Amino acid sequence: MIKQENQKNRLLISARSVKLTIIAAFAVVLLVFVGQNAIPPVLSQSTSKKVAQGEVGQSCQKCHAAVVDAYAASMHGKSEKFMEGDRAQACETCHTNSAKHVKSGKKEDIADMAKLPSSEINSSCLQCHSQDKHTFAWQGGKHDNTKMSCLSCHSQHHSKSEEKMLARSTTEETCLSCHTSVRKAAFQRSTHLFRTEHGDMKVGCTSCHNPHGGGADKMLVGETINNTCYACHAEKRGPFLWDHPPVRENCMNCHTPHGSSNTKLLSMRASLSCQQCHIHMLPRHSTTAAKALDIWSLNRGCVNCHAQVHGSNHPGGRTLTR
């Protein structure tokens, strides 16, 4: 009996020893793996060297002193100390054949970015900016297809705004230089392009549009027109107990986004907007009051009663009256 118990104890001890050995081996492997990943990779000599701020353009200083000095204070110049390897800034990054130009002194030996085709200008900028979130959809986008280049809106050496190195004073002035039909919207009765006390547009072009492209129509930042509007007007999103179908379909069925002579950015007066779909309701609302004028033409028209035009959660709001 005693021999059997001793034999069992020995078997249990052996089993425990095997388990402990497996656990210890797993722990050693885990520590080695973690240790290897914790050690930063050794950078090669070509990629470990950072560009010292103010170093760029030293070979160009003799002839282009003003440009080199201004570069150090620009957005690109300030980012020098964070750049490594292929992303390190140098005049040669944009102006090819710089070395040949330095030796010969001839202007034609260096690439003049302003005179290059738009495709070459864009390729030069996308060397660094191809991984930026807002430029993912540039290639094949509407602006790219119209042969616009980065220099159509931006300027490295002659920018008039520190904001994104714009060629004009503000984002809106940059956009409106081409989209002139939208300029009047800033001065209409109801507008998205309203200004603060400092003259800055509180809601600007890039609040709704991505000038570098996008998958949505009109280069919108949202997937659809409604999703773009809901970013600010979340209370109109729903879902509602009683929906108004044209609202769910497209906000622009009733509104114009840039500016309008009517209140609430309506594309036409409220009563006329409703009549586009509900013209059959006219006989039911006609009245002889007010010198035979129908109720649609008085004050705000339909929304005097049907105030919840975007939808209602009231049990009795089937007709959007509450």
Secondary structure, DSSP 8 states (H G I E B T S, - for coil): -HHHHHHHHHHHHHHHHHHHHHHHHHHHHHHHHHHHHHS-----HHHH-B--TT-TTGGGTTT-HHHHHHHHHSHHHHTGGG-BGGG---HHHHSTTHHHHHHH--GGGS--GGGS-HHHHHHHHHHHHTT-GGGTT-TTSHHHHTT--GGGTB-SSS-SBTGGGBSSSSHHHHHHTT-GGGGGGGGSSEES--B-TTS-BSS-GGGTB-TT--SSGGGBSSSSHHHHHHTT-GGGS---SEE-HHHHH-GGGTB-SSEESSGGGBSS-HHHHHHHHHGGGHHHH--SHHHH--GGGSTTGGGGT---TTEE-STT-TTS--
